[in-house]
Amino acid sequence: MRSMQMAYYRSDLALVHHLGFGAHARACAPGILQLLEPVRGGTVLEVGCGSGLLTRELAAAGHKVVAVDASSAMLALLSAQELPDVEAHLLRLPAVLPAADAVVGVGHVLNYLPDAATIDRAWAAIATALRPGGVLAVDICDLEWGRARRDAPPQGLSGEEWAIVSEFSRPRPDLFVREMTTFVHAGDGCWRRDQERHVNVLLDAAALPGRLAEFGLDVTIGRSFGDEELPVGLYTVIGRAVPPG
Ligand SMILES: C[S@@+](CC[C@H](N)C(=O)[O-])C[C@H]1O[C@@H](n2cnc3c(N)ncnc32)[C@H](O)[C@@H]1O
């Protein structure tokens, strides 16, 4: 039986992410831009682009970007920024992807897919999209992500126009669940409340180089794209599409 992915990032959580969670994409951007230098002038495909927090750094550096995401609310926030040389599409991995000279993505996008088999299909789609010699640079949550947060207490964060309370659980060693309650301004001094439950499938990062070699991707697992420090359990998958022959 095929698993269905939940609809993640409705408008309120998308806005909270955009306003309050930009630090990760900003921290990863310099390292990713460095990795993209060999394909400058080509097309960069950004998977799970969200509201465009990394996209705008890619565009500002002069890259031609095709940005895809499964959340229409996230894409609406991206489109509102009218970024130059950015084409955005509503697309749910593991769909067929447009051809590209690089595939990038931050915010552990592949962990949102519902099971390991679907994630494998997404890796295959990425490998097919990448032109020979093309660059891959994404981050993923390893099993360590769940181990490190096994007993994590609930967390509350807020800004001027938003607040979020997150509760965490690990029903299986390879599943990490976040129950998030968001509050955003709804006009007339009122706040609107919404709730989302995100289930992330955690991956065995050490097994990925062997697995991805089967799809023609030569990758290394690392702890950063550049000089940034990633949270415990988040790893980079960086490599190239092996030219045929
Ligand atoms: C944690 S957010 C990161 C967003 C953005 N990359 C950033 O760093 O701000 C994860 C993103 O993955 C997207 N996503 C989840 N499942 C997806 C799928 N199957 N296909 C494409 N995008 C997906 C979500 O809509 C969301 O925008």
The ligand as an SDF file (V2000), in Angstrom:
LIG
                    3D

 27 29  0  0  0  0  0  0  0  0999 V2000
   11.4230   22.9990    7.0350 C   0  0  0  0  0  0  0  0  0  0  0  0
   10.6990   23.5920    5.5570 S   0  0  0  0  0  0  0  0  0  0  0  0
   12.1340   24.3110    4.7650 C   0  0  0  0  0  0  0  0  0  0  0  0
   11.7640   25.3460    3.7490 C   0  0  0  0  0  0  0  0  0  0  0  0
   12.9480   26.0780    3.1250 C   0  0  0  0  0  0  0  0  0  0  0  0
   13.8050   25.1750    2.3970 N   0  0  0  0  0  0  0  0  0  0  0  0
   13.7300   26.8330    4.1810 C   0  0  0  0  0  0  0  0  0  0  0  0
   14.8340   26.4170    4.5150 O   0  0  0  0  0  0  0  0  0  0  0  0
   13.1990   27.8170    4.6820 O   0  0  0  0  0  0  0  0  0  0  0  0
   10.4360   22.1170    4.5910 C   0  0  0  0  0  0  0  0  0  0  0  0
    9.8320   22.4100    3.2320 C   0  0  0  0  0  0  0  0  0  0  0  0
    9.6860   21.1810    2.5270 O   0  0  0  0  0  0  0  0  0  0  0  0
    8.4700   21.2470    1.8090 C   0  0  0  0  0  0  0  0  0  0  0  0
    8.0410   19.8770    1.4910 N   0  0  0  0  0  0  0  0  0  0  0  0
    7.6140   18.9280    2.3430 C   0  0  0  0  0  0  0  0  0  0  0  0
    7.3010   17.8180    1.6660 N   0  0  0  0  0  0  0  0  0  0  0  0
    7.5590   18.0670    0.3630 C   0  0  0  0  0  0  0  0  0  0  0  0
    7.4270   17.3100   -0.8320 C   0  0  0  0  0  0  0  0  0  0  0  0
    6.9810   16.0450   -0.8190 N   0  0  0  0  0  0  0  0  0  0  0  0
    7.7620   17.8760   -2.0120 N   0  0  0  0  0  0  0  0  0  0  0  0
    8.2260   19.1560   -2.0490 C   0  0  0  0  0  0  0  0  0  0  0  0
    8.3540   19.9250   -0.9520 N   0  0  0  0  0  0  0  0  0  0  0  0
    8.0140   19.3890    0.2470 C   0  0  0  0  0  0  0  0  0  0  0  0
    7.5190   21.9530    2.7560 C   0  0  0  0  0  0  0  0  0  0  0  0
    6.3660   22.4570    2.1100 O   0  0  0  0  0  0  0  0  0  0  0  0
    8.4400   23.0280    3.3030 C   0  0  0  0  0  0  0  0  0  0  0  0
    8.4140   24.1970    2.5170 O   0  0  0  0  0  0  0  0  0  0  0  0
  1  2  1  0
  2  3  1  0
  2 10  1  0
  3  4  1  0
  4  5  1  0
  5  6  1  0
  5  7  1  0
  7  8  2  0
  7  9  1  0
 10 11  1  0
 11 12  1  0
 11 26  1  0
 12 13  1  0
 13 14  1  0
 13 24  1  0
 14 15  1  0
 14 23  1  0
 15 16  2  0
 16 17  1  0
 17 18  1  0
 17 23  2  0
 18 19  1  0
 18 20  2  0
 20 21  1  0
 21 22  2  0
 22 23  1  0
 24 25  1  0
 24 26  1  0
 26 27  1  0
M  CHG  2   2   1   9  -1
M  END
$$$$
